[in-house]
């Protein structure tokens, strides 16, 4: 069962557009930050600290990857703004990891979710614009045919 999920995930990644891959990275960072927050609930100090640290580092690595995906040749101003935001997020997560504090994680999640949701909305609008028009059922090939036996 686990290998089926891994195969599905791999296929989804390999077939995704660059824009969808960015959305997957956004979702991965949010999931890692949530797992870090969940780590604060663990009783065992070692497990708690490892869970928090490992997931915050994972989110920081995703921010670094998102930063590398920016295209200064296409939009220098956007690249500068987003690069600054990713630096800020990484700094706040570093603070959270060092102090073992939830507050900086909540700040990053709130701000980052807004960007993620705006990106998802943009993708949905692009998808809606590129979808073929649905036939109105009036006339054309196959109208009135039934596939029932």
Buried (B, 14 or more C-beta within 10 A) or exposed (E): EEEEEEEEEEEEEEEEEEBBBBBBBBEBBBBBBBBBBEBBEBEEEEEBBEBBBBBBBBBBBBBEBBBEEBEEEEEEEEBEEBBEBBEBBBBBBBBBBEEBBBEBBBBBBEBBBEBBEEBBEEBEEEEEEEEEEEEEEEEEEEEEEEEEE
